[in-house]
Amino acid sequence: MIVAGLAMMVLALAALLMVVLTSTDPDQEPANNNEPVAPTRDGLHLAGQGYRS
């Protein structure tokens, strides 16, 4: 039981370390929020509408 608790603590510490080390890089470009987000047509049709060619 003690070994399981220690293993969980080690995994939690490793996850926290990974989050800290993989935080945003200062040289990354900021996201372009000016472009509207629009779904692209992927060949699927809406539910309730039959296939029309």
KOLGU-4560 file (N, C-alpha, C; in nm, 3 decimals, padded with zeros to 5 digits):
<recs>
<n_xx: 00.082 n_yy: -00.119 n_zz: 00.000 ca_xx: 00.000 ca_yy: 00.000 ca_zz: 00.000 c_xx: 00.086 c_yy: 00.126 c_zz: 00.000 mol: A seq: 1 type: MET>
<n_xx: 00.194 n_yy: 00.122 n_zz: 00.075 ca_xx: 00.285 ca_yy: 00.237 ca_zz: 00.078 c_xx: 00.354 c_yy: 00.253 c_zz: -00.057 mol: A seq: 2 type: ILE>
<n_xx: 00.386 n_yy: 00.142 n_zz: -00.119 ca_xx: 00.452 ca_yy: 00.148 ca_zz: -00.251 c_xx: 00.358 c_yy: 00.209 c_zz: -00.354 mol: A seq: 3 type: VAL>
<n_xx: 00.229 n_yy: 00.176 n_zz: -00.347 ca_xx: 00.133 ca_yy: 00.233 ca_zz: -00.442 c_xx: 00.120 c_yy: 00.383 c_zz: -00.421 mol: A seq: 4 type: ALA>
<n_xx: 00.118 n_yy: 00.426 n_zz: -00.295 ca_xx: 00.111 ca_yy: 00.570 ca_zz: -00.266 c_xx: 00.234 c_yy: 00.643 c_zz: -00.317 mol: A seq: 5 type: GLY>
<n_xx: 00.351 n_yy: 00.585 n_zz: -00.297 ca_xx: 00.474 ca_yy: 00.647 ca_zz: -00.346 c_xx: 00.475 c_yy: 00.652 c_zz: -00.499 mol: A seq: 6 type: LEU>
<n_xx: 00.427 n_yy: 00.546 n_zz: -00.562 ca_xx: 00.422 ca_yy: 00.545 ca_zz: -00.708 c_xx: 00.328 c_yy: 00.654 c_zz: -00.760 mol: A seq: 7 type: ALA>
<n_xx: 00.213 n_yy: 00.672 n_zz: -00.694 ca_xx: 00.121 ca_yy: 00.777 ca_zz: -00.736 c_xx: 00.182 c_yy: 00.915 c_zz: -00.716 mol: A seq: 8 type: MET>
<n_xx: 00.255 n_yy: 00.933 n_zz: -00.608 ca_xx: 00.321 ca_yy: 01.063 ca_zz: -00.586 c_xx: 00.427 c_yy: 01.090 c_zz: -00.692 mol: A seq: 9 type: MET>
<n_xx: 00.501 n_yy: 00.987 n_zz: -00.729 ca_xx: 00.604 ca_yy: 01.004 ca_zz: -00.832 c_xx: 00.539 c_yy: 01.037 c_zz: -00.966 mol: A seq: 10 type: VAL>
<n_xx: 00.428 n_yy: 00.970 n_zz: -00.998 ca_xx: 00.359 ca_yy: 00.999 ca_zz: -01.124 c_xx: 00.301 c_yy: 01.140 c_zz: -01.125 mol: A seq: 11 type: LEU>
<n_xx: 00.246 n_yy: 01.183 n_zz: -01.014 ca_xx: 00.192 ca_yy: 01.319 ca_zz: -01.006 c_xx: 00.303 c_yy: 01.422 c_zz: -01.020 mol: A seq: 12 type: ALA>
<n_xx: 00.416 n_yy: 01.397 n_zz: -00.958 ca_xx: 00.530 ca_yy: 01.488 ca_zz: -00.969 c_xx: 00.583 c_yy: 01.492 c_zz: -01.111 mol: A seq: 13 type: LEU>
<n_xx: 00.587 n_yy: 01.377 n_zz: -01.177 ca_xx: 00.633 ca_yy: 01.373 ca_zz: -01.316 c_xx: 00.537 c_yy: 01.449 c_zz: -01.408 mol: A seq: 14 type: ALA>
<n_xx: 00.406 n_yy: 01.435 n_zz: -01.384 ca_xx: 00.309 ca_yy: 01.508 ca_zz: -01.465 c_xx: 00.322 c_yy: 01.658 c_zz: -01.444 mol: A seq: 15 type: ALA>
<n_xx: 00.340 n_yy: 01.701 n_zz: -01.320 ca_xx: 00.358 ca_yy: 01.843 ca_zz: -01.292 c_xx: 00.485 c_yy: 01.897 c_zz: -01.357 mol: A seq: 16 type: LEU>
<n_xx: 00.592 n_yy: 01.820 n_zz: -01.351 ca_xx: 00.717 ca_yy: 01.861 ca_zz: -01.414 c_xx: 00.702 c_yy: 01.871 c_zz: -01.565 mol: A seq: 17 type: LEU>
<n_xx: 00.627 n_yy: 01.778 n_zz: -01.624 ca_xx: 00.607 ca_yy: 01.782 ca_zz: -01.768 c_xx: 00.526 c_yy: 01.905 c_zz: -01.808 mol: A seq: 18 type: MET>
<n_xx: 00.425 n_yy: 01.941 n_zz: -01.729 ca_xx: 00.347 ca_yy: 02.060 ca_zz: -01.758 c_xx: 00.433 c_yy: 02.185 c_zz: -01.749 mol: A seq: 19 type: VAL>
<n_xx: 00.518 n_yy: 02.192 n_zz: -01.650 ca_xx: 00.604 ca_yy: 02.310 ca_zz: -01.632 c_xx: 00.705 c_yy: 02.320 c_zz: -01.745 mol: A seq: 20 type: VAL>
<n_xx: 00.763 n_yy: 02.208 n_zz: -01.784 ca_xx: 00.867 ca_yy: 02.212 ca_zz: -01.887 c_xx: 00.811 c_yy: 02.232 c_zz: -02.027 mol: A seq: 21 type: LEU>
<n_xx: 00.687 n_yy: 02.194 n_zz: -02.051 ca_xx: 00.630 ca_yy: 02.209 ca_zz: -02.185 c_xx: 00.538 c_yy: 02.330 c_zz: -02.193 mol: A seq: 22 type: THR>
<n_xx: 00.556 n_yy: 02.427 n_zz: -02.107 ca_xx: 00.475 ca_yy: 02.548 ca_zz: -02.115 c_xx: 00.513 c_yy: 02.625 c_zz: -02.241 mol: A seq: 23 type: SER>
<n_xx: 00.438 n_yy: 02.729 n_zz: -02.272 ca_xx: 00.457 ca_yy: 02.799 ca_zz: -02.399 c_xx: 00.597 c_yy: 02.857 c_zz: -02.412 mol: A seq: 24 type: THR>
<n_xx: 00.653 n_yy: 02.845 n_zz: -02.528 ca_xx: 00.783 ca_yy: 02.903 ca_zz: -02.557 c_xx: 00.768 c_yy: 03.053 c_zz: -02.580 mol: A seq: 25 type: ASP>
<n_xx: 00.864 n_yy: 03.132 n_zz: -02.536 ca_xx: 00.853 ca_yy: 03.276 ca_zz: -02.557 c_xx: 00.867 c_yy: 03.317 c_zz: -02.704 mol: A seq: 26 type: PRO>
<n_xx: 00.926 n_yy: 03.231 n_zz: -02.787 ca_xx: 00.946 ca_yy: 03.268 ca_zz: -02.927 c_xx: 00.832 c_yy: 03.219 c_zz: -03.017 mol: A seq: 27 type: ASP>
<n_xx: 00.723 n_yy: 03.168 n_zz: -02.958 ca_xx: 00.610 ca_yy: 03.126 ca_zz: -03.040 c_xx: 00.531 c_yy: 03.246 c_zz: -03.089 mol: A seq: 28 type: GLN>
<n_xx: 00.476 n_yy: 03.233 n_zz: -03.210 ca_xx: 00.392 ca_yy: 03.340 ca_zz: -03.262 c_xx: 00.255 c_yy: 03.333 c_zz: -03.194 mol: A seq: 29 type: GLU>
<n_xx: 00.196 n_yy: 03.449 n_zz: -03.165 ca_xx: 00.063 ca_yy: 03.446 ca_zz: -03.106 c_xx: -00.041 c_yy: 03.398 c_zz: -03.207 mol: A seq: 30 type: PRO>
<n_xx: -00.150 n_yy: 03.343 n_zz: -03.157 ca_xx: -00.255 ca_yy: 03.293 ca_zz: -03.246 c_xx: -00.322 c_yy: 03.408 c_zz: -03.318 mol: A seq: 31 type: ALA>
<n_xx: -00.362 n_yy: 03.383 n_zz: -03.443 ca_xx: -00.433 ca_yy: 03.485 ca_zz: -03.521 c_xx: -00.581 c_yy: 03.470 c_zz: -03.492 mol: A seq: 32 type: ASN>
<n_xx: -00.635 n_yy: 03.556 n_zz: -03.406 ca_xx: -00.774 ca_yy: 03.547 ca_zz: -03.366 c_xx: -00.866 c_yy: 03.630 c_zz: -03.454 mol: A seq: 33 type: ASN>
<n_xx: -00.812 n_yy: 03.691 n_zz: -03.559 ca_xx: -00.894 ca_yy: 03.776 ca_zz: -03.645 c_xx: -00.973 c_yy: 03.695 c_zz: -03.747 mol: A seq: 34 type: ASN>
<n_xx: -00.925 n_yy: 03.574 n_zz: -03.778 ca_xx: -00.992 ca_yy: 03.493 ca_zz: -03.878 c_xx: -01.112 c_yy: 03.423 c_zz: -03.815 mol: A seq: 35 type: GLU>
<n_xx: -01.227 n_yy: 03.427 n_zz: -03.879 ca_xx: -01.344 ca_yy: 03.357 ca_zz: -03.824 c_xx: -01.328 c_yy: 03.205 c_zz: -03.836 mol: A seq: 36 type: PRO>
<n_xx: -01.381 n_yy: 03.136 n_zz: -03.740 ca_xx: -01.375 ca_yy: 02.990 ca_zz: -03.743 c_xx: -01.500 c_yy: 02.940 c_zz: -03.811 mol: A seq: 37 type: VAL>
<n_xx: -01.483 n_yy: 02.880 n_zz: -03.927 ca_xx: -01.597 ca_yy: 02.830 ca_zz: -04.003 c_xx: -01.573 c_yy: 02.682 c_zz: -04.034 mol: A seq: 38 type: ALA>
<n_xx: -01.675 n_yy: 02.600 n_zz: -04.019 ca_xx: -01.655 ca_yy: 02.458 ca_zz: -04.051 c_xx: -01.634 c_yy: 02.439 c_zz: -04.201 mol: A seq: 39 type: PRO>
<n_xx: -01.547 n_yy: 02.349 n_zz: -04.235 ca_xx: -01.523 ca_yy: 02.319 ca_zz: -04.376 c_xx: -01.613 c_yy: 02.203 c_zz: -04.418 mol: A seq: 40 type: THR>
<n_xx: -01.649 n_yy: 02.202 n_zz: -04.543 ca_xx: -01.735 ca_yy: 02.095 ca_zz: -04.592 c_xx: -01.650 c_yy: 01.969 c_zz: -04.607 mol: A seq: 41 type: ARG>
<n_xx: -01.690 n_yy: 01.865 n_zz: -04.536 ca_xx: -01.611 ca_yy: 01.742 ca_zz: -04.537 c_xx: -01.685 c_yy: 01.626 c_zz: -04.602 mol: A seq: 42 type: ASP>
<n_xx: -01.794 n_yy: 01.655 n_zz: -04.674 ca_xx: -01.865 ca_yy: 01.548 ca_zz: -04.741 c_xx: -01.979 c_yy: 01.491 c_zz: -04.658 mol: A seq: 43 type: GLY>
<n_xx: -01.988 n_yy: 01.529 n_zz: -04.532 ca_xx: -02.098 ca_yy: 01.479 ca_zz: -04.449 c_xx: -02.217 c_yy: 01.571 c_zz: -04.465 mol: A seq: 44 type: LEU>
<n_xx: -02.336 n_yy: 01.519 n_zz: -04.452 ca_xx: -02.454 ca_yy: 01.601 ca_zz: -04.462 c_xx: -02.524 c_yy: 01.606 c_zz: -04.326 mol: A seq: 45 type: HIS>
<n_xx: -02.609 n_yy: 01.704 n_zz: -04.308 ca_xx: -02.676 ca_yy: 01.721 ca_zz: -04.179 c_xx: -02.777 c_yy: 01.611 c_zz: -04.158 mol: A seq: 46 type: LEU>
<n_xx: -02.801 n_yy: 01.578 n_zz: -04.032 ca_xx: -02.898 ca_yy: 01.477 ca_zz: -03.998 c_xx: -03.038 c_yy: 01.523 c_zz: -04.037 mol: A seq: 47 type: ALA>
<n_xx: -03.118 n_yy: 01.435 n_zz: -04.088 ca_xx: -03.253 ca_yy: 01.469 ca_zz: -04.128 c_xx: -03.265 c_yy: 01.507 c_zz: -04.274 mol: A seq: 48 type: GLY>
<n_xx: -03.154 n_yy: 01.530 n_zz: -04.338 ca_xx: -03.156 ca_yy: 01.565 ca_zz: -04.480 c_xx: -03.105 c_yy: 01.445 c_zz: -04.560 mol: A seq: 49 type: GLN>
<n_xx: -03.177 n_yy: 01.409 n_zz: -04.661 ca_xx: -03.136 ca_yy: 01.298 ca_zz: -04.745 c_xx: -03.020 c_yy: 01.337 c_zz: -04.835 mol: A seq: 50 type: GLY>
<n_xx: -02.962 n_yy: 01.239 n_zz: -04.898 ca_xx: -02.850 ca_yy: 01.265 ca_zz: -04.990 c_xx: -02.906 c_yy: 01.319 c_zz: -05.120 mol: A seq: 51 type: TYR>
<n_xx: -02.856 n_yy: 01.434 n_zz: -05.158 ca_xx: -02.898 ca_yy: 01.496 ca_zz: -05.284 c_xx: -02.774 c_yy: 01.521 c_zz: -05.370 mol: A seq: 52 type: ARG>
<n_xx: -02.777 n_yy: 01.468 n_zz: -05.490 ca_xx: -02.659 ca_yy: 01.487 ca_zz: -05.576 c_xx: -02.681 c_yy: 01.598 c_zz: -05.675 mol: A seq: 53 type: SER>
</recs>
